[in-house]
Amino acid sequence: MAYFQADDCQLYYNVQGQGIPILFVHPPLLTHFNFLNQMKALSKDYQIITFDIRGHGRSSATDEVLTYPLIADDMLHLLDHLNIRKAYICGYSTGGSIALEFFLKYQNRALGGILVSGLSEVSNWSLKSKLILAAMLARLKALSLLGFYIAGTNMNTLSSFWKMLREERQGSGKNVAEYYRYSLSYTCTRQLDQIQLPILLVFGLKDRGFYRYAKVLHEHLPNNELKWIQNVKHQIPTKAASELNGYIKQFVK
C-alpha cells in the first residue's frame, strides 16, 4: 500500500498503468474502491490514480475542517509526489465539485476534466435533505448504517458490497460529516466560465434529479461535451462502467 504525507495526514493512493494520467475523486464515505472498474479497464492504456480523501477509507483523519480547497491542495500534493505535471481529473458526484474547485485553483495542472454525475452546487431540496441526513449519521458515528446504504446503491455484487463496506468503516465520522456539510454550501456556478479546459460530462438518463445539474454545467462550461447513458441512475462508475470507460477513452484520445 502506498501513502504520501499531506500536513498532518497520511493519505492512501494507488497507481496502475502507464501513459496519460487520470486522477479520480470520490464522493463522501466512498473510497478509491469505487473506481475499481476504471482502474482495471483503463490502466491498460493510461496511468490511473485513485486515492482516499482525508478521513476516508485508508487515509488518516485530519483535525482540520475538511473542505474542497483543502482536498484540491491534497490532489496537487499527490501529483507533485508522483512527479506528474498535468493530469486529467475525473470526479464522481460531489467529487465532480472538487474537480471543479481544482480547476479553478490549479487550472495549469490539468489536461482536462471528466465529471460523472457531477454538479457545481446543490440547489434542490431533495438532494439537500439527503446530504443533511448523511452528515448527521456520519457525525453520530453511524458509518456502518450509512455505509450499508451507500455500498448497497453503488456495488453490483455481494462480494464488492462487503469489500466497499470494509473500506468505508475505516473512515472518520467527523471528516465524512464535514465533507457532506461542505457540499451543502459549496457553489462555483458563477465561476464556471473561467474554466477553459476541455470537460466531458457524463450523466445517467434515469438520474432525473440531476438533469438540472447537467444543464447548468453544459450551458456554463465554455468547452464541454455532454454524454448520456441509458438505463442507469447516479452510480455510473459501477453500474455503467463499460459505457463510462468507453467515453473516457474517446475523450482522452
N, C-alpha and C positions, 0 to 999 in steps of 0.2 A: 504494500500500500504506500502511496506517495503523498507527502504533505509539504506545504510551504508555510512559512511564518508570515502572518499579517498582524502587526501590532501585538496584541496580547493573545492571538489565536493561532492554533494550528489548523489549517484548512486542508481538507482532503481533496485530491483531484486524481483524475485518471486520463491517460493519453494513449490512444491507439491509432496506428496507421501513419502514413506519410503523405505529404502533399500540401495543398491549400488548407490552412487551419480553420476549423469551425468550433466555436465555443458555445456550449449550451447552458441555458439558465433556467432553473426550475422554479415553480411557484412555492408558496408556504407549505411546510410539512413534508412535501415530496422531496426527493433527493436526486442524486446523479442516476440512480437506478431507473428512474422513469424514462431515461433516454437509451436504455439497453438496446432497443431495436435499431436506433440510429447508429449507435456505436458498432454493432455487429455488421450492419449493411454498408454504411458509408465509410468505415475505416479501410475498406478495400481500395478506395480511391482518394481519400482525404485524411488529414490529421484531425481526429475527433477528440475534443477535450470536454470533459464533464467535471463538475466539482460540486461539493456540498457547501451551501451558504452557511455563514456563521450560525452556530446553534442548531444546525440541521444535520441529520444523519451522523456521519463520522467526524465532522468538523467540531472543534471545541466551541463552547458557548462564549459569548462576549458580555462584558459588563456595560459596554456602550449600548445606547439605544440603536436598534437595527433599523437603518434607513436605506433607501435606494442609493443615495450618493455614496454611502459607506460601502455598499455591495459593489457599486461601479468601481470604486477605488480598489477593492479586493480583486476584481477582474483584471484591472490594469496591472496590479502587482503580480498576478498569476501569469499574464502574458510576458511581463518582464522576466519573471522567474524562468520561463520556458524559452527566453530569447526570441520571442515572436514579435515582430514589428507591427504587423497588421493581421487581423483575422475577421472572418465573418462571425457575427453574433446572432445566435438563434435563441429567442426567448419564448417560452410557452406560458400562456395565460398571463398572470401578473409578472412572470419572468420576462414577458414582452415589454412591460412598462420599464423594467430595469434595463433592458436593452436600449430602449429609447433614451433613458437617462444617461447611459454610457455614451450614446451617440452625441448627445448634447454637451457632455463634458469632454469627451475624447474622440471626436469625430475623425481625427487624423490617425487613430489607431485601428480603425475599422475598414474592412473592404466592402462591407455591405451588411444588410440585416435580413433575418428571417423571423417574422412574427407569427406565431402559431396560436390561434385563438387569443390574440393579443388585444390590448386596449391602452389608451392614453390617459384615461381617467375612469372612475366608477361613477356612473351617472344615473343608474336606475335602482329603485328601492329593493327590488328582488335580490340583486347581487349584493347590495349593501347589507341587507339583513343576514345573508349567508356569511359574509365576512365578519360581521359583528358577533354572530353566534360562534363561529370558528375561533375568533380571538378570545372569546370568553372561555370556551372549553380548553384552549391551549393554556390560558392564564391559570385555570384551575387544575392544571397538570393532568388533564384528561386526554393525553395524547393517544392512548390506546383506543379510546372510544372514537375520537376524531379520526384516527388512523384507519380504523375499520371501514369507515365511510369513504375516505379518500382513496385508500388502496382498492376498495371494492369497486369504485367507479372507474378507476384507471387501469387495473390489471385484467388480463384476459384469461388467465389460468389460475388454478388454486395454488400451484407452486410459486408463481410470480407474486400472487397476493401475499403469501406468508413471507416471502423474501422482502417485499416492499414494506410490510408491516414491521419487520425486524429493523429495517433501516430507519423508519420513521420514529420508532420508540426510543432511539438513541438521542433524539433531539432535545433541545432545551425549550420547555414550555414558555419561558419568558421571551426568548428570541423569536419563537414561532408566532406568539401573540403579537409581538412588535411588528413583525413582517405583515401580518394580517391588518393591523391597525394603520400602518403607514399606507397600505394600499387604499384605504378608505379616503384618505385626504389628498393623495398624490394626483396631480394633473400636469400634463405638459402639452395639452392640445393646442394652446396658442403659440407654442414654440415649434410645432411640427414642421413649419415651413423653413426652419433653419437647418433641417437635416437633408443634405443634398445627396446622401448615399443612395445607391440602389437598394430597394427594400422589397422583399417578397412577403405578401400577406396570404396566409392560409387559414381558412375557416371551414367549419362543418355546416352543411345545409340544414341539419336538424338542430343546430345551436341557435335557435331563433332569438334568444335573449341577447346574443352578441351581434346581431345584424347591425345594430346602431353603432357598435364599435368598429366594425368593418367599414361602414360607410364613412365615419369620421376619419379614419386612417387613410382610406383610399382617396378621399377628397382633399386632405390637407398635406399629405406627404408628397413632395414635388416629384419624386422619381420612384414610383412603385408599380407593382403588378399584383392583382388580386386573383387568387385561385380558390375555388370552392370544391369541397369533397362531399360527394353524395353519401347518404346513409350513415352519417356519423354526427355526433353532437360535439362536445367540447374536447374530449380526450383523444385528440388526433395522434399524438406520438405513439400511443399504444394501440388504439382502436383502428387506426388507418395508417399504420406505419409504412406499408409499401407505397401507398399513394404519396404520402408526405416525403418519403425518401426520394421518390422519383422527381417530385417538384424541386426538391433541394438540388439534386444533381443537374437538372436542366438550368436552374437559376445560376448556380456557381459556374457552370461551363460558359 
